[in-house]
Amino acid sequence: MIGNDSSYIYRSVEEIKANPERVFRLNLSKQKLDTFPQEIFACTNLVELDLSKNKIEEIPPQIGTLVNLESLSMANNSLVHLPKEIGKLTKLKYLGLNRNVLEDLPPEIGNLESLEVLEMWDNELNDLPDEMSKLQNLRILEIRGILFTDEQQA
C-alpha cells in the first residue's frame, strides 16, 4: 500500500476503507456499480474520481462535500438528474457526463467557477440553464448528439 502518494490510483472500495484521507485519485470505472458508493465520501482529499462505465442512476447530494474534487467522470452511466449540490465543487475543472440519460442540469452548475471542460454528448437534455453563462473558465463544451430546437440554439 502506498502511503501519501497523490499520484497513486486506488481501484476498489475495499482499498480506500483503511485510510480514506490518503485517497487522492480513485478509479472505480467498469465495476458494475448500480449505486454511488457511500465510502467515497470519507475520502475528503479526493481530487480525481472516475465512476464511468457503471450503471449508477443517481449522484447523492453528499457529492457537495468533496470540495477538493478537480475531475469527475460519470460517463456511461444511467444518470437522469444531477443534484444541486454539484455546484459546491468549485475546484472542479473536468466534468464528464457523456452517455447518460440526463434530462436537465441544475442552475447550480453555474457555480463551477473553475470548470474548463464539460462533456455531455449523448444525453436527453432539452435545454441548458442560463447560469452556464457564468462559467468563465469553460474552454470545451461537448454536446454532440443532443437535439436542440432552432429556438434553443439561438
N, C-alpha and C positions, 0 to 999 in steps of 0.2 A: 504494500500500500504506500502510495506516495503521500508525503505529509502536506505541506502548504504550497504545493506547486500549482500555480494558477493555469499552467498550460496542460495539466493532466485532464483527460476527459473521462468522467465517470459514465458507466454504461448500464447500471442497474439500480433499482430502488434499494435493494439489499445493501449494495456497496456504499450508499450515501448515509445509511442509518447510523453508523458508528460515529462519524464526525461531520455532521451536516454543515457546520460552519467553515469547513475546509473545501467545500464543493464550489468551484467557480464555473466549471463547464460540465454540463450534463446532457448526454445524448441518449434518449430513450426512443429513437425512431425505430420503426418496424418491430415493435414489441407486442402487437395485437392488443394494445390497451383500449378499453372502451370508456374509461373514466380517467380524469386528470388525477394522477397520484398525489394524495394529500401530503405525503412525506416531503415533497418538493418544497413546501412552504417553510420547512425547518432550515432550508439552505439559504440563509439570509445574505450571503455574499455572492449568490449566483449571478453570473454575468451573461452566460450563454445557455439557452435552453432549447433543445431540439426534440419536439414531440411529433415530428412529421411521420406520415405513413402509418397512422394508427386508425382507430375508429372512435375517437373522442368526439362527443356531441356537445360538450359544454366546458367552458373555462370558468372555474369558480371565481366569485368575487374576491377571494383572498389573493388573486393574482396581483392586486394592487400593493401587497406587502413586499413584493420582490423588487424593491426600489432601485437596486443596483443593476437590474437586467438591461443589457445593451442589445441583445439579439434574441428574438423569439421566433421559432419556426413551428408553425402549426399547420403546414401544408399537408394536403392529402388526408384530411380527417372528415368529420361529419358535422362541423360547426354550422349552426344556423344563425346564432347571435353572438356578439361579444359583450361581456359585462362592462358597465360604465366605468368600473374600477381600472380598466385597461389604461385609462387616462392618467393614472397616477405613476405610470412608468416613464417618467420624464427623461431618463437617461437612455431610453430605447432608441437605437439607431437603425435597426433592421426588424421588420415585422413581415413574416412570410405567412400568408393566408391562402395561397393558391389551392385550387381543387378542394374546396369545401362547398357548402350549400348556403353560404351567408346571404341573408335576405336584406340586411341593413347594417349600418355601422352606428355606434353611439356617438352623439355630438362630442363627447369627451375625447374622442380620438384627436381632436384639435389641440389637446393639451400636451401631445407628444412632441415637445419643443425640440428635441434632439433628433427626431426621426429623419433619416436620409433616404431609406428605401422602404417602400410599401408595395408588396406584391400581392395582388388579389385576383389574378386571372382565373377564369373558370369558376365563377360563383353565380349566385342568383340575385345579385344586387339590383335594385330598381332605381337607386339614387345614391348620391354621395352627400354627406352632411356639409352644409355651408362652412362649418367650423374647420374643415380641412384647409381652408384658405389661410389659417393661422400657422400652418406647417412651413415655416420659413426656411428650414434646412432640407426639406424634401427635394431630392435630386432625381429619384426614379419612382414613378407611379405606374405600376404594371397592371393594366385592367383588360388585357386581351380576353376575348370570349365572353364579355359581358355586353349584353344587348341593351343599349340605352336608346330612347326615342330621340328624334331630331331635336325636340324641345330641351331634353335633358342635356344634350351635348352642347347646346348653345351657351 
